[in-house]
Amino acid sequence: MLFSGWADMGRIVVVGVLAYTALLLFVRISGKRTLSKLNAFDFVITVALGSTLSSVVLDKTVSLAEGVLAIGLLILLQYGISWSTVRWGPVERLVTSRPVLVVHRGAFLTRAMRDERVMEADVRAAIRASGQNDLREIVAVVLENDGSLSVISEGSSEGLGPDG
C-alpha cells in the first residue's frame, strides 16, 4: 500500500517525462490559442488534458502510446473547434459566450448580474482594481466571455465595440 516497488516508480518517472514532453510538443504545435485566457470550452479541454496525463502516468493499464494518442486527439479536437469558431458563426455561438454588460453609466444592471451569477461585491472589487473609486465615473463594466470583468471609465480610451 505504501510502496509497490522500484519498477513501478521507474515506470512513473519514464512515462511521466515522456507523456509530459508529448503534451508540451502538442500544445506548442497547436498554437497560442491553446494557452489563451480560458472560456468554458478551453477550461473543459484543459481539465481533460490534465486527467488524461494523470491516467497515462499513474494507471498501468494505459500505455504511453494510448495516452499520447488521447492527448493528441483532445488537442486536435480543440484546434478543430477553435478553427470552426473563427469561420462559422453558429459554432462560435455554441462554444463561446457573449460579453454581458453588468454596469452601465454607474448603475448596476441587477437582472444581468443575477442571470450571470455576478455579485455586486465582485463588480466593486473589479472597479477598485482598475484604480477607480467613484461609480459615477464608470461608463460600463462588462463580464467578458472568459469570466473576467472589464471596467471602462469616463477617462478611458476604450470603446465598447469589438474593436476596442
Long-range contacts (C-beta under 8 A, 24 or more apart in sequence): 8-60, 11-60, 12-57, 12-58, 15-56, 15-57, 15-64, 15-67, 16-57, 18-64, 18-68, 19-53, 19-56, 19-57, 19-64, 19-67, 19-68, 19-71, 20-53, 22-67, 22-68, 22-71, 22-72, 23-49, 23-53, 23-71, 26-71, 26-72, 26-75, 27-75, 30-75, 30-78, 30-79, 31-79, 33-79, 33-82, 34-75, 34-78, 34-79, 37-146, 37-148, 38-146, 38-147, 39-95, 39-96, 39-97, 39-145, 39-146, 40-96, 40-97, 41-78, 41-81, 41-95, 41-96, 42-78, 45-74, 45-75, 45-77, 45-78, 48-74, 49-74, 49-75, 96-145, 97-145, 98-145, 99-142, 99-143, 99-144, 99-145, 99-150, 100-142, 100-143, 101-140, 101-141, 101-142, 101-143, 102-141, 102-142, 102-143, 102-149, 103-127, 103-135, 103-138, 103-140, 103-141, 104-139, 104-140, 105-138, 105-139, 105-140, 106-135, 106-136, 106-137, 106-138, 112-143, 116-143, 118-143, 118-149, 122-149, 123-149, 126-150, 126-151, 127-151
